[in-house]
Amino acid sequence: MPADDAPVLATFEAGRRRSRVFTSTRVENMIGLALAIAVLVFGAQALLFATMSPAPQPLPSLRRAVGGDVEISTLVAGVLFAALAAVALAGLLRHGVRIAGGAFALLYLATLIAWPMYTGFVFGGQPEEPWIWYLLTVATACAAVAFPQAWAVAYTIGVPILYGLVRSLGPSGFMRLQIGILDAIYGIVFGMVIVMLAVMFRQTAQRVDAARDAALVRYDRAVRAHAIEAERVEVDALVHDNVLAALQAAERATGAERERAAVQISQHALTELREAGIDPGDDESSVTLREMAGRLSIAARMMEHEFTVESTAAAGAVVPQSVANAMGLAAVQAMVNSAEHADGPDADTALGSRVTRRVVVSNAPSTATIEVIDDGVGFDVDGVPTDRLGVRVSIVERMAAVGGSAHVRSVLGDGTSVVLTWSTEEERA
């Protein structure tokens, strides 16, 4: 696998682990902040009514048990509002919201159960709502945030019903039961809306996290597949351009000079194999198209047949080093193919080739182009066997690996042209 892909894959692995709760965490923070705002609004309203209402007197038996001078209602209100302040603080700090909300919900339930005893049934059946009424929706909201779905629904139904009973209960029994029923219905409806919103937001966030995680998994697989494919193309091109060339040279070596050439080609192939696994690092250098034309001129002089190398590229036209390497190797492979096949299998090239071969290096805005052209016998592009690596791997796939393209046009009896193109727009795409 190319070294450049390793940090990318590591980043995707880490990102995939973090993404599992990315949206859910943001939704929980949003819910906690909304709860804190609701607590501040409704809590301020309840505190205002609590300070304006006279302190109710507990039942005589309870008063004797705790001492006659203790205002139990004031003590209960202080504890309840302190818990309410803790919920608001937790929501604003986005930490411990479930714990604070659950504690307040349970404390509110305990307050309702003991309400008739420490108030002496003073609010039973009265038209004015007690201050604790204004905290009913806050308690159900805390339950929706803190408890699991089933427990939140049970709390949202049960606590308003309990409040309705307490609200209707007087010293001698039920008084104006319709007031308690209306309050209970209002509390249930309002609380269920909050529960449904909380459940909907959380389920949506979980689905988004699952979809995000699945997308990262697919992207991770695509990156791995791309890395494997790029490595395969590199190995195939290396084998075709160097190893096979060395084997062919060794097979054809009949004289001392050709044997020395075969040895040099073999040594070059071994060097390429050794350097194939070395990480070149981030090479940000660039090569001008005129330099590439010069390199191709040197390669042309080493070919079996003559090539004319032309350059119409602007003086300042450059491409990255990796692109220059890929385009240069692909162009040389196209030149080798032309030198070997353009004259046809039955042509006698002992006195020279009759085929005209040209290499043209040019540029347009943001585009570099190399054309290898001959007027030879041509071939059927679609009829090339898939196991032949010269065109597919050494030219087409090599250009695709750097974000470029290679177009091979050939007509039987009318020559062949190989057009290599790379543009900055293709790189960004």
N, C-alpha and C positions, 0 to 999 in steps of 0.2 A: 504493500500500500504506500502511495506517495506520502512523504513526511508532512507535506503541507496540509493533508487531510486529517492528520491525527488530532491537532487542537480543535479542529472544527467538530469532529465526532465527539470529543470530550465535552465541548461546549453544549452540544445537543443533548448528551446524556445528562449533564447537570441541569440544563434547562428543562428537560422532561420531568425530572424529579421535582423541581420547584413548581412546575406548572400545575401539578395535580390539585393544589389548593389555592391557586393564584386568585381566581375570581371569587371563590368562596370566602377567602380572607377579606377581600375588599368589600363584599356584601355584608359580612359580619361587622366590619368596621362601620359601614354605613348604617346598619340597623342599630348598633350601639350608639352612634351619634344622634340618630333620630329619637331613640329612647331617652337620651339625656335631655334633648330639647323638650320632649313631652313632659318629662319629670319636672323640669324647671317651670314650665307653664302651669301645669295642673297642680304641682306642689305649691307654687306661690298662691294660687287661688284657694287651695285647701287651707294653707297657713293663714290667709287673710280671714276666712270664715271661722277658723279655730280661735283666733285672737278676739274676734268680735262676739263669739258666742259665750254665754255664761258657763262656768264650769259646772257640769252636772254632779249631783251627789250620788255616791254609790249606795247600794242596799245597806241597811243598818248592820246586818250580820257581817258583810265584807268590811264595812267601816270599822267595826270593833276588832276584826281579825288583824288588820294592818295598822291600826292606830287612828284615832279620830282626827288628827291634824294633817294627815297626808292626803293631798289631792291626787287621787289615782289617775283621773282623766288627764291631768297635766303631765304626769310621769309617762303614761302610755303615749300621749301625743309627742312628747320629746323623743322617746325611743323610735317611734315610727318615722318622724321627720328626719332623725339622724340617719336611719337606714335609707330614707329617700335621697338624702344628700350624698350618701355613698354610691347609690346607683348613678346619680348625675355625674359624679366625679369619675366613676369607672367608665361611663360612656364617653366623656370628653377625653379621657386619657387612652381610651380604646384598649383597656386592659382589665380583666376580671369582671366583665359585664355580666356573664352568666352567673357567677357566684353572687355578686351583689343583687342582681335581679331576682334570683331564686330565694335569697334570704329575705328580701322585702316581701315577696309574694307569700311566703310562709308566715312571716310576722303579721302581715295584713290579715291572713286567715285566722291566726290566733287572736288578733284584736277583735275580729267580728264575733268569734265564739264567746269571748268574755264581755262583749259590748253591753248586753242587758244588765249584767251584774254590777259593773263599775259605773254605769250611767243611771241606774235606778229606773230603767225603762222610760226615761224622760222624753225620748224622741219617738216612742211607739205611737204610730198613727198620726203624728203631727204633720201639718202641711209643709213646714219648713224642713229642708234637707239638712242633716247633720254634716259637719265638715268632712267626716270620713267618706261620705258619698263621692266627693270629688277625687278621691284616690282609688275608686273602684276600677276605672279604666286603666289607671297606671298599674295597678296590681295585675290585671289580666294581660297587659302589654309585657310586663316583666315575666309573667309565666310563659307567654308565647316565645320570648327570647331565650329564657333560661332552661325550660323543660323540654323533654322530647315531645313529639307531636301528640301522641295519645294522652300524655299527662297534661299537656297544655290545653287540649280540648276539654278534658275532664275538669280542670280548674276553671276554665272560662265558663262552663255551664254551671258547675257546682257553687262557686263563690257568689255569683249574682243571685242565685236562688237563696243561698244562706242570707245574703244581705236583705233580700225581699222579706224573708221570715223575721229577721231581726227588726227591720224597719216597721213591720206591722204589729210586732209583739208589744203589748202593754202589760202593766202589773196584773190586770185581771184577765188576760188572754188576748186574742187577736182584736185589733182595732183598725178599722178602715183597711181591710186586706187588699183592696184594689190599688192602694198606693204602693204597697210592696210588690205586687204583681207587675205593675207598670215599670217600676225601677228595675226589677229582675229582668224583664224582657229587654229593656234598653241596654242593660249591662251585658246580657248574652249576645245581642246582635252586634253591639259595638266591639265587644271582645272577640267574637268570631271573625269579624272583618280583619282585625289585627292579626289573628292567628293565621288566617288564610293568606294574607299578604306576606307574612314571615315565611310560611311554608313555600309559597310560590317563588319568592326571591331565592330561597336556599336551594330549592330543586332546580331552578333555572341556572343558578351559579354552578351547581354540581354537573349539570349537563354541559355547560360551557367548558368547565374544566376537563370533563371526559373527552369532549370533542377536540379541545386544544391538545390534550395529551395524545389522542389518536393521530392528530395531524403531525405532531412532532415525531411520533413513531414512524409514520409514513415518510416524513422528510428525512429522518435518520436513515431509513432503509434506502431512500433514493441517493443520499450522499455516499453511503457505503457501496451501493451498486455503481455509482459514478466512479468512485475511487478504484474499484476492482476493474471496471472497464478501461479506465485510463491506464492502469498498470498492465492490463492485457495488451492494449495497443502498443505501449512502450516496449514490452517484451517481444511482441510479434515483429515490430519494426526493427528492433535490434537484431533479432535472429535473421530476418530477411536481408537487412542491409550489410551485416557484418559476417555472421557465421556462415550463411549460405554462400556469400561471395568468397569467403576463405576456402570453403570446401570445393567450390567450382574452380577456383584458381589452382588449388592443389591437384585436382583431377586433370586439368589441362596442361599442367607444367611438364614440358618435355625437354626443355633445354635448361642450361645453367641460369640464364638470365630470368627465365620464367619461374624457375624454382625459387630464386631469390625474391622475386616479386610475390610469389605465393607465401613465402615465409614472412615478408613484411605485412601482407594483408592479414595473415593469421595473428601476428603480434598485435596489429591494430585491433583486431576483433577481441583478443583477450583483454586488451586495455579497456575497450568499451564495456566489456562484461564486468570488469573490476569496478569501473566508475559508475556503473548503472545504479548501484545501491547507495551511492554517496549523495547526501542531501546538499544540493547546490545553494541552499539558503534563499533569501529573498533578494534575487538579482534585479535591481531596479534600473540597470543600465539600458541604453538604447543603441540601436544600430541604424545608420542612414541607409536608404535604399541604394544609394550609389556605392556604398561599401558592399552591400549584398551583391550588386552587379559585378564588382571586382572579384568577389569570392567565386561567383559563378563562372567568371572568365577563367579563373585558375582551374576550376573543375572541368571546364570545357576542353582545356588543353590536354587533360588527362584522359579524355574519352577516345574511343577507338575511331570515331568519325568526327568530322569538323562541325562545330557549332558556332554560329554568330551570336554574340551577346550584345544587346542594345539596351541603353538606359535613357529614358525620357523623364526620369523622376526629378522633382525639384531638389535643390541643394539642401533644403532644410527638412525634407521628408524623412521621418524616423519611425521605427517600430520597436517595441520592447525586445530585449535580448532573446527571451523564450520564443517569441513569435518569429524572430529572424532565424533562429535555429530550425524551427519547424518548417518554415517556408523554404529555407535553403536545402534541407534534407529532402523535402518533398520534390523540389525542383530538380535536384540531382538525380533522384530516383526516376523522374519522368524523362530526364536526359538519357539515363542508362537504358530505359525501356525503348526509347526512340533509336538509340544506337544499336540495340540488339535486334529489334523487330521491324523497324520502318522499311528496310529494304526487302523484306519478305524472306520466307524460309529457303527459297530456291535461288536467290540472287547471288551472283559471284562478285564479292567485294574485294577481291585481291587487287584490282586496279583502282579501287576507290569506290565510294558510294555516289550514286546519282541523286540521292535524296538531299534536299535543302533543309537544314535544321537551324532554327532560330530560338533565342531566348530573349524575351522583352521584359524589362523591369520598368514599371510606370506607377504613377500615383494620381489619385483624384482627391478632392477634399475628404479627409479622414479615412482614406482607403489606400491600401497598398496592393499591387497586383503584379504577379509574375506569370508570364505565358511561355510555355514550351511548345513550339509549333514545328511540324514537319509536313512535307507533301508526299509522304511515303504511301505504302499499300493500305494503311488503315486496318481496323479490326472491328469486330462486332462487340461493342461494349457490354451489351446484355448477355453475350455468350461466354463471358469470362468465367471459368469455374470458381466456385466459392473458396476452394482451397488455395488459390493463387493469391499471394499476399502483396504482390508488387503494387497494384493500383489501390486495392481496398485498404490495406493497412498502412503501407509506407507513404501513401499520398492522401487519400480521402480521410481516413480516420486520424491521421497525424495532424491534418489541418483542423479537423473538428475538435481535437483535444485542446487547441489554443484559441478556440472561438472563431476560427476562420472557415473557409469553404473551399472545396476543390471541384471543378466541373470538367469532366472528360468528354470531349466531343471527337468522334471519329467516324469517318465514312469510308467504306471499302473502296479502295482505288483513289481516294481523294485526300488522304493524310489524316493527321491527328493533331489535336490541340488540347493542352492541359492548362486550365486557367486557375491559378491559386489566388484567392482574395482574402484579405483581412481588413476589417474596418473597426474603428472605435465603437460604432453603434452596435456591431455584432458582439463586441466584448461586453458592453453594458447589458445587452439582452441576455 
